Amino acid sequence: MKKLPIGIQSFSEIRNGGYVYVDKTELVHRMVTMGKPYFLSRPRRFGKSLLVSTLKELFEGNKALFEGLWIEAHWDWEQRHPVLHFSFDAMDYEQSGLESALSRALDGQAKRLGLELSLSNYKARFNELITAAHEKYGQVVLLIDEYDKPIIDYLSAESIAQAKANRDILREFYGIIKSADTQLRLVFITGITKFSKVSIFSHLNNLNDLTLDRNYATLTGYTQQELEHYFEDHLEATRETLGITMKALLENMRIWYNGYSWDGKARLYNPFGILNFLSKQQFTNFWFATGSPNFLIEQMRERQLFDVENMEVSSIVFEQFDLDYVAPVSLLFHAGYLTVKSVDVMTGEYVLDYPNKEVRESMYQFLIDELAPEQGHRHTGRTIRDMRQAFNTGDLEQVRQILDSMLAGLPYETFDKKSEGLYHGLVHIIFNYLGIYADSETHSSRGRADAIVQTPDTVYIFEFKFGESAEAAVAQIRERAYADRFRSSGKHMLGIGVSFDAAQRAIGGWVVEEL
């Protein structure tokens, strides 16, 4: 078996080191022959850096590395271009500042190409480097990886001033590119987020954005077909280790790790997650654990935005990313926590959702830990298992006790009328995390129930009240006939009215009624 390239972002190392390489070169060929200035946003650890490394080796004419790949027979290997490759992940801007780090990176690229720079200003040096490389070698290929890292590293409230300062420097740096258009053969810029053109690329407004382009939806990541073709031996070894059929293995892998999409059709695996799964041969959290969504949770809590499943948005939301206004939905999407479930190409309307079980359950647990911290960090997993069992056995008193203990962990300042959505959001997350069928604010012709939980034999219909009685809540369930849509299921139906007591930071009333 070929080795699994976990954490390896160098195309040459993968090709020379006996690692599995999923051939993306046909798409690469289409891209580099159809245009010149490109931008691509993808979540962390999704193959962006490997793609940039592949482009570097291609334009430097290293034919031997492409032996046996699609592009070998479709590329003019006699033509070579000078490549300027900037990776902000490798720059030490935290210690010395971004301008100084850029100057050192420019010196490094100049030295690699046998050039010398004489100017001092980082913008002038960048322009000088492109011009000198063009004059000596011909049209330049410019590759910029993690273009946004000096900004997203400082998104927290206490460091936002540094993020804005770095943004201004990058705007000026990237602005040099457009004026050098005739000297450039290819421009490829990639990162996690997609800052608005006004914010970062105000001087570079001719980029072809491939982020949502259906023609390049599979440029990074693994399709189901690629997984089964390139990792056949590893899949068989994993199947044997787990002692299950290949059909069961592939179905569970799909549920856990598949589902990322940028066109609503092609479904992809995150390379980092699937490579780790094939190596460790156990179903667990791999990709989610590599990043911390603290800033996201802060934004979601501030806006009381907790129910993001099956969220309908217009295409404009993907452009709403700026330091002066960070749209949580846009950030959730670009960071990989939400993905495109479907898209209406006629209206430009998108439906976003969590991509798979790994992200969904990890996000639920993270949200519960953050919203109910006294209970969360130590007991979330056990608590959810206990609640799942309580619903399945019909022990609603146990459900109440568990929910009450989680509400008790909320800070005092959240117990006011403005935070009613926090209770609802927390309950919605808990119920969804159960793994039981659950809806939040489920619509009917007569209104909407706050939450619905279904087990194999029972439907639980919840209504939550803040400052009103539990009796009023259950009366609303009955009067608005929320149960009618479930009558045909033949299941036992119960209405549960819940009132919250702000003074006690707890459930004040709990009424259960047969429906």
N, C-alpha and C positions, 0 to 999 in steps of 0.2 A: 504493500500500500504506500502511496505517496503520503508525505507528511502534511499535517494540517497547519496552515500559515496563520496561527493565532498571534495577533498583534504585529504581524510583519507587513509593512507598508511599502517596501522596496520591490519593484517589479523584477529587477535583476536578481535580487536575493531569492525570490520565489522561484524564478525560472532556473537559476543555477543550483539551487539548494534542494531540489527534489520535492518541492511542495506542490499541492494541488493549485492549479490556476484555472479559474472559470473564464473562458475565452469571451471577452467583451469587445474584441477588436473590430468586428463588423460594424458595430454601432459607433465605435471610435472613428473608423474610416468615414462613415457617413457624416459625422459631425465635422471633422476637419476638412472635408472636401466640399461641404455645403455652405460654409461661412467662416467668419474670422473672430469676432469678439463675442465670447460666451460667458455666461454666469450660471452657476448651478448651486442650489442650496439642498443639503441633505443633513440628516441628524448625525451626531457623533458616531464614530466607529461604523460607518456605513460604506466604506470603500472609497471615499473621496481622495485620500492621500495616495492610495494605490493607483487610482485613475490618473492623477497628476504625474506620478512616477512613470506610468506607462507612456504617457504623452512625451515625457522627457526623453526616454530611451528611443521612442519612435522617430522623433525629429532629429535626434543625434545620429540616426542611421545604424543602430546596433542590431543588425539583421539577425545575428545568431540567437538573440534572446527571443525572437518571434518565430523560430522554427516550429513548424507544425500548426501554427495558429492561422486563423482565417486570413489575416491581413498579409501574411508572408507573400502570397501570390498576387496581391492587389496593391502593392506599394512600390513606388519608385525609390529604390534604395540608394540610387546614385545622388539624390538630392539630400543635402544635410543643412541644418540650420543651427545658428547659435541659440542656446536655450538659457533664459534667465529664470531661475526657479527660486521663488521666495516662499518660505514656510514660516508663518508667524508663530507656529507652535515651537519652532526651534530658536526664536529670538528671545534674548534676555532683556526685555523691556521693563520688567518689574523692578530691576535693580538700577538700571542706568537711564531709564526713560526711553520713550518710543523714538524720538528723533535720533538719539545716539545709536539705538539698536538698528534702525534703518540704515544709518551711515555705515555701520560695520557690515551689515548684510550686503550693501552695495559694493563695498570693498572686496568682500569674499567672492561675489559673482564676477567682479572685474578681474581679480587675480586668477580665477579658474579659466577665464577666457584669454589670459595674457594681455590684459589692458590695464591702464593706469588712469585714475581719476584725479583731476586737479582742482575742481571746485569744492566749496565747503558746505553750502546749503544742501540739505538732503533732496530737495526738489530738483535743484540744478544738477546735482550729481546723478540722479535717476535719469534725467533727460540726456546728460552727457554719456552715461553708460549705454543707453539704447542707441544713441547716434554712433558711438565708437564701435559697438558690436556690429551694427549694420554696415558701416564703412569697411570693416575688416573682413566680415564673413558673409554678409547678405542679410536678407530679411530675418528678423528676430522672432523667436517664439517666447512669449511671456506667460509664465505659469505662477499663479498666486494661490497658495493653499492656506486655509484658515484665515481668510482675509479679515474676519470680524473678531478674532480672539482678543486683541487688545481692548475691545469694547465690552464684550460679554463677560470678560473676567472681572469687570467692575460694575455690574448691574445693581448691586445691593445699594440701599439708600445711603449708607455711610461713604460709599466710594463713587457715587454717580458723577461727581465733579471730574474725577479722573477719566471716567468713561467719555465724558463730553470733550475733554481736552484731547484724548486720543482720537476721537471721532473727527475733530477738526484737522488734526495732522494727517489722518488717512485720507480725508476728502482732498486735501491738497496733493498728497502723494499720488492717488489714483487719477487725479485730474491731468497729470502729465501724459497719461496713456493716449487720450484722444488726439492730442496734438502730434503724437508720433505715429499716427495711423499708417502712413505710407511705408514706414520702416518695419512694420510688424507683419509677420505671416499668420500668427495666431495669438489670441489673448484668451486665457481660460482662468477664470476666477471662481473659487469655490469656498464655501463656509457653511456654517450651521444656519444662521439667520439670514433673512432678506431685509436689510434696512431699506427704507424708502429711498428712491432715487435722489430726492431733495436732500436727504440726510447725509449720504455717503457719496453717491455717484452723480452729484449735481453737475460736475464737469465731464462726466463720462456717461452720457445718456444714450449711447448707441449699442449697449450690450444686449445680446440675444439671450433672454432668460429661459433656460431649459427646465426650470424647477417643475413646472406643471405641464410641460410639453409631452404629449402622449407618445411622440416618436422616440423619446429618450427616457421613458418611464422606468426602463429596466437597465439603464446605463450603469448603475451601481446596485448592489444587493443580489440575491439569488432567487431565481424563479423556481417553481416546483420542478420543472423539467430539468433545469440546471442542477438542482440538488440531487435528483435521482440519477442523472448521467455522470456527473463528475465525482460524486461521493458514494458510488455504488458499493465499494468495498467497505467503507466506514459504516454505511448503513447496515450492511449484513453483519458486521462485527457487533454493532450496537444491538441489533435485533437478537443475536445470540446471547449477549450479556444480560439483556432484560428478560429473555425467555418469552417473547411475544411474537406474533406474526408480523410480517412486513407491513401488511395492511394496517394493523393496529399501531405500529410504530409511526408510520407516515401520518396517520390521522391525528395522533397525539402531538406529533411535531408541528403539524399544521395549526392545531388549536393553540399550542403554547407559543410558537415563535413566528408563524406566518402572518400576513395580513397588512403589511405596509404597502401603501399605494399612493401614487401621485396622479393617476388618471381615473381611478375608480374601477379599473378593470384588471390590470396586471397586479398580482399579489406577490409580495416579496418577503424573503427572510433577511433579517439583519445578519451580515456575515459574522460579526463578533459573537453573537448569541449562538448561532447554529454551529460554528466551529468549536466553541466551548462545550456545547451539548454533546457533539460527536466525540470530543476528547474525554469528558467526564462521564458521559453515558448515564446521566440522570436528569430528570426534569426539575429545573429550579430556575431561579432568577439569575441571569447572566448579564444581559445588556443594561437593565435598569440599575443594577448595582454599581455601574461604572460612573454614574453621575448623581448629583444631588439637586433635586428640584426645589430647594428652599425658596429661591426667589419667586418661582412660579406659585408655590403654595401661599407665599405672602401676598401676591397679586390676586389670587383666587379668593383668599379670605377677605381682602380689602373690598373686593367687588361682590362678595358672597356668590361666587360662581363655582358651584360644586357639581352640578348636574350637566356634564358636557357630552354625555353619550347621545349619539344620533342628532348632533347639533346642526341645524340648517344655517348656512352662511352664504353670503355672496362673495364673488371672487375678490372684491375690494378688501376683504379682511386680511388677505395674504400680503397686502401692501402696507398694512397698518402696523409698522414696526419702526418706532423712532424713540429716541431717548426722552423726548418731551412727552410722549404718550406711548407706553408699551401696552399694546392690546394683548391681554392674556391668551385669547384664543389663537392669535397669530403666533405667539411664542410657543404655546403648547404644540401647535402643528409643526413649526420649523424644528423644534427640539425633538420631535419624534414621539411625543406622548399622545398626540392625535394624528389620524391619517385620513385620507379620502376614502370614504365608504362608497359614495356614488357621486356622479356629477351630471347635471343637465347641460349639455353642450350648447343648447339653444338659448338658455337663459343665463348661463354662467353661475347657477346655484349649485352649491356643494353640500354634501352631508358628511360631517366629520364624526369619528368615533375612535375609541381606543383600538389599536391594531390587533391585539391578541391577548391571550390569558396572562402572559407574563407582565405586560404593561398594565393591564386593567387591574389585576389583583395587587400588584406592587403599588400602584397609584392609590388604590383604596386604602391599603394599609398605611401608606405614608400620610394620607390625608387624615385618617383616624388618629394616628399618632400625634399629628400636629394640632388637631382640633380638640382632642381630649388627652392632653399630655400625661396627666397623672396615671391614666389607665393604659395609655398607648404603648410606650416604649418597652414595657415589660410583659404585657399580657395580651396584646392584640390578637395573635394567632389563636391562643387558647380561648379567649373570649368569644371570637367568632365561631369557633367549633362548638362551644357550649350553646351559643344562641341558635345555631343551625339545628342542633339536636333538640333544643327546646321547641322550636317550631315544628319539627317533624313528629314530636311526641305530643304536641298540643299543650305544652306547659307554658301558658302565657304569663304566669306569675314569674317564672324564671326569665322570660323575655323582658318583662318589666324591670326586674332587678338588675339585669345586665345593662339595659339601656340607661337606667337610673345612675348606675355607677360610672358610666362613660360621661353622662351629662355633668356629674359632680366634678369632673376634671376640668371643666371649662373655666376660664378665668372670670373674675367678677365683672370686669368691664364689658363683657359680651352680653350680660343679662339686662338688656333694655329692649324697648320696642323695636329699635332700628335693627336689632340682630335676630329678629324672628327667623330670617332665612338661614342663619347659622344652625339653628336646631333642625330645621327641615333638611338642610344640606347634609348634616352629620347623620341623621336617621337614614336618608336616602343612600348614602355611601355604605353605612353598616349593612343595610338590607341587601344591597347589590353585592357586597363582599361575601355574603352568606353563600353565594353560589346557587341560591334558590331564585326562581323566576320572580323578579321584582320590577315594578314600575313606580316612577315618581310622578305625582300630579297626572294621573291617568285620566284622559278625557272621556266623557260620555256625552250624550245629547243633553243631559241636564246639569252639566258641570263636570268637575274633576275631583277625584279622590286624591289625597295627599300621597298615599303609597299603597301599593298592592303587593302582597307576598303570596306566592302559591307554592304549596307542597303537593305531593301526588294525590292527596285526598281532601285538602282544605284550601280555601281562599280566605286570606286575612285582608280586610279592607281597613286602612288606617286613616283617621282624620286628626290633625294636630291643631291645637288652639293655644294662643298666647293671650292671657288675660281673660279668657272665657272658660266655661266649665267643660269637663269631659262629657257631661250629659248633652250639652249643646253640640259637641262634636259628633257624637254617635247619632243624634237626632238628624243632623245634616246628612249623614250617610244613608239613613233610612228614607228621609223625605226626598232626597234627590236620586234615589234608586240606583246607587252606584253598583249594586250587586246584579242588576238585570243582565248586563252583558256576559255574566258568568253562569247564568241559570242553566244553560244547555250543557255545561260540563258535568253536571251531576255531582259536583263536589259539595262538601259541607261548607257553609259560608258564615263567617263571623265578622261583625263590625267592631272596631276598637276605637273608642274616642279617647284622646290623650290631651291633657292640658298641662302646660308648663308653669311652674311656680318660680318666678324670678328671684324672690326673696330667699327661697331655700335652695336655689340652683338645682332643681330636681323636678321630677314628674309630680304634679300636684293632684291630678285626677286621672283615673284609668277605669273606663267602663267598657265591658264586653257584652255584646248583644247578638243573639241569633238573627240571621237575616233570611 
